[in-house]
Amino acid sequence: FEQGCNPKTSPLPKELCIEVKAAHEMAVAEILGKLNSLDSPPLMSFADFAVIVMFDCMWKNRQDEFDTAYVGKPYNVCPLDKICGGITSSKDFETLTSHIRHTVAVAAVLDEAWPGTGEVYPMLRVTLLHKSDGAAAPETTQGSNGLRVSCINGGWALPCNLHVKTVKYSQSFQIAWGPERHGMRGINPLSLQSAVVSVPPGQHLENFSDTGVIAKMPPPAGNPITMVIIGDSCNGNMKGFGQCNFRAFYGVNLTLPLLLNAALKSSDLWYLTGDNFYDRYGLFSVSIFAQLNKEAQGIPLLATPGNHDYWFNGIPNTGANSWLWGYDQFANGHAQFFAQDSHATFEPKAPAADQIYPSGTPVERFSAANGGFLNFEATPKADARPENFYHYSIAGNIGFVMFTCVGGDPRSFVREACSFMKAKNPKLVLFLGHWNMAGSGCPAGRDVPSIAKWALKNTDCSAFAGSNGKAPFGQIGRAASRLKFIVGHQHCNCMTNFERIAQNSCLPDEVAPNLVDGFLIGSHGMSWDPYPGAKPECSPRFGLPVLRTDDNKLTFAYAKLSLEVMPGEPVTSWQLYTAFLGHTPAEWSHAEAGPYGAGILNSKLTALLSCLKEKGTNQCSRNASLFDQWYSSELV
């Protein structure tokens, strides 16, 4: 392990290294399946713990040193100092687990969940139409502007039914999160209704469902936009991989719905940057969205999948599809739950006949003539078709280009989107997606910053370089002023540029606009894992990011709602390991750390919620006592 599989220095042949890695991946997948089965053990064994921690240290996110995206990065190496920096003996592990057992016994529960708002609502989704332009929108599937509205039923959410005159898609969730493959762990699996409705820009749509939700169409082309951004949101936990270590530290199951309910009603759009709730079966997504009130649910949502939306373990080689190891969603649950209008809308595809639920449902039910809008061609062990996540549109004065790097090269799609943007000429173009750099299932050159940099040079998006942007793009001080990227994946909330993002790192909060190529929003409950010697590039601080484009400027404001957090202070290794093992440290429980969470600045959050209620998101984001004004620059 110390020498690793570097082909220049390792004593092992590269072929043997590949075999060792494959065996390690299989062992981890089997352990994760066991730990998260319906009859899972309360605590993992030391042997299981050692296999998982060494896997994290040795293989996770590490690539071939000859890959130009990873120059200077270690190649499959877990040095001795890192190994010895963590729990390395069964005695140490027993000390830790004895502490957890004592905590659990005192709490009289296995893992005290953080409470939510106490409110339960129907789950209704509003999304922008693919190729809509905020004006006449002749390129959409219906040939005019409008919205896609969807009802997601199941779990413990209240019922939701669409009442529309247009063709309505209505089916159980297919492949993932439905009645098969343990969807919702059997707790009322999910179903979907969806339809396209005509709505003029800047107008509202009422009485299209039995929920009372009023859908809000963004302002017409050229008008300013206020937008909320959330990334790598983590509110639940599955054992064995350290998922959502800070879910209780930030009280995410409560704080996130509170923030969204307060901020969205006065916003025009919101965007999820991927790894949305780290959800294998649908439970954690429902737990947040069933708490969103009617005003929040009427705001259009843009959502892109991340690596954990494809594979629970975050990397494709440990993707699971069996009763023993569990069922990953492969982004099929994501495609239906977030119900984006996408490239697939123009040519939807049914699942294979033997995969359709319920059995015997005619394939025609998934066609465009019957409201179909998704491509279900992928088999359960294959990743969802990328067309489900390709989207471009314009709302107000912002153009959006959203894509995934999994399943194909997105550059031809991006080239098409850039031609659309040049013809429509919004003031700002945002490139949206999850991966901030290659790895974790994203091939080199296909991550969002790499594609954005390529597009500025090779497509009609060069028209959005603005007064500051100059070729060669990527050099410091040459940032395009009318094109930015927004990504997640790395668990930071910060400004960044092409150089820093390739190193998983951030710019300071106070930096000149000509240095900023984009924004990294990936810390709403996720943190670093406690593998030996972990040295995160940033503090996984929790907050509310708001983007707005009024006054002919792009402004990015950030309400910092948590302490700065790095290993050792204020989070102890005991607490992080306890969370890593799937439990809540006693100090982070609601009984000990209420009202919002041990890591939350309670007075700041209370003041922010009050301001959002009284003045709205746009005006509150100008309040210097609540928001840091990260970025502000003319859109020229």
Phi, psi and omega in degrees: 000322182293320179283331178069201183244028175298118186297344179274332189237342186288139174287348181269141172298147183299325180298321179290324176300319180297320178294319179297316180298316180298319179294320179295318179299317180296320180296317180295316180300319180294319179296315180298320178298318180295315183292334184248019175284168183295334177246046186293151175289152182294327179221146178283160177278166177296323180298316178296317180300315182297317180299316183289314181295319178292327176296315178302313185289326188271316194243331191297124176063016179258137189234174178297132183297342180275355175286120186298340178286351186233029178301129179085356180272145178294148183250103174048053182233138173233088186298159185301322182294328177286318178302314184283354179277356183238193177285119187237001182227155178296331179295313178299319181294320179295323176300315179297309184291331175296321177297318180295315180300320179296315179299315181297318181296319179295319181284344180063019175220157180289315181209099186295111181286147177283131184291159177263204182283342185088356179258147177228132183231167167294164179250107179239138184243137175236127182224157178286151176280138174300131180074013173286150187231008180075007179226245182282328177053053181290343185275351180289169181297333180260359176076013178203171181287153179175198181222155166264126178243140186217145171250130173249119180250147177135180183062221181253008178291154176290156183296153180217130179223136178276142174234085184234157179271343179278171180296134184243127171280136180209106181209160167297155172301136180259143171072315182219144174070005173262202184292342182256165178056040173063025179306132183057020183053030178084000181271086177051072181306162193272153172223162189226133166243139182207145179204159175258133181232147179277129176216124177294149178305137178081001182256169178246154177240125180243164170060031177262357178211175178266017185263342186082000178293137174253117181280134184252115174280132180300164180301160179299162180308136178096346181271155182290156183235143169243127192222134177259141184231131179230140183219144178047052182284130191224110184235350179237194179203138169242141192283147166106351180228009178071022181297141172054048181302328185258018181301320179274327180302323178256005179052044194300325182296343176252309188295322183292311175300322177301314180297313183295317180297327180279322189270327189287326187299336178250017178254168179261330184207163165215159190222131173255125188274006177108172192051055188277093175078009173046059198244117179273324189238356178106346186298315187286329176293316178298322184297332176273309189290333176287352176261356181279132183283177186296323181293319180292320184289344179277357182268130181302140183243134167253128182221131180241148180277150173247181184299325179282349172279341173270305188232124182311318183280352174091354178225145188295329186290347176249017175302135188241142178207064180204160179295335182280312186263352180101178185234107173287159183272339180053033179069007176287321175296317179301314184302323182276321183293321182266347165046053178283143169280125194217185176304327180294337181302330183281344178206071181292154181228142178281157170295164172302148187305324182278000179253350184289138173237133354286154181304137180096352176297127181298141180298337181297338180297343182258007182277165178298327180297336179250022176088001180301144181214007181238155176257108183259021185296334182294137173284165184304327181272355178261151180290146178305146182300135184296336180302335178294344186238009175268123183209136165221147182193173176231133173229124184060233181255022179240134170259139182244131174236109187239136184201165172250158177260000183265133173097357179162165179281119184278002190293325178294322175297316181295322178299316177299315180298320181292325175296320176299314182294319179297321180292324183270332174057059170293164180290330185220142172241129177248127172268123187240139176175180187268306193289125175275344177199169181293163182113169180053042177095354180258116181295155179302135177088356182251356176293162188298311179301320179297318179292320178298317179296318177297317183295324179297331182266326195243000184226181177294351175291352173300339178294346184254019175296329179074188185289337183262328187292131181218142174285150356284127180294147182108341176281146185299133178090003182246024185297135175296135183272346182242011175219125179224161172247152173228120185228172173236226174082292173286136192272067178228157167239110188191171167273156181204180175216179185301324180289310183292321185295330177290348177249014180062029186230176192242164166269160174297160180293337178243105183208154182294141182302329183289357176263352190258115175265339182185189186228138179251111179237097186215030184221081173231054177128343179266156179217188173283156173274152184274039177290158189306132175071020181303130179228085182297151182282348184202170172278131178281061185288150183255139180188189180241108175272135179229127176251135176218157186229034177274170180060026181057031179231153163265121177237132177239113182247148184224119175270105182279117187248008182223169173290160167287131187232124174222166183306131176097327185210122001270005181267126180274161179296326177299316180295317182292319177294322177299315177295321179301324180280359174099019183233167183258119174303141184304323183291342181261358182292159181297325181297327183266327193243006182305167007274338187248330181150151183298331182266359184266140172280095191302314182294325179294316179294318178300316179295321180295314180299321179295317180295316180300321180292320186274323189242344181090164188293316182300309183291320179296325183291352176267352184281110185293341178281343181249326186238135167278130180272087185298310191221136174206120183205148179298141177271070179228000000 
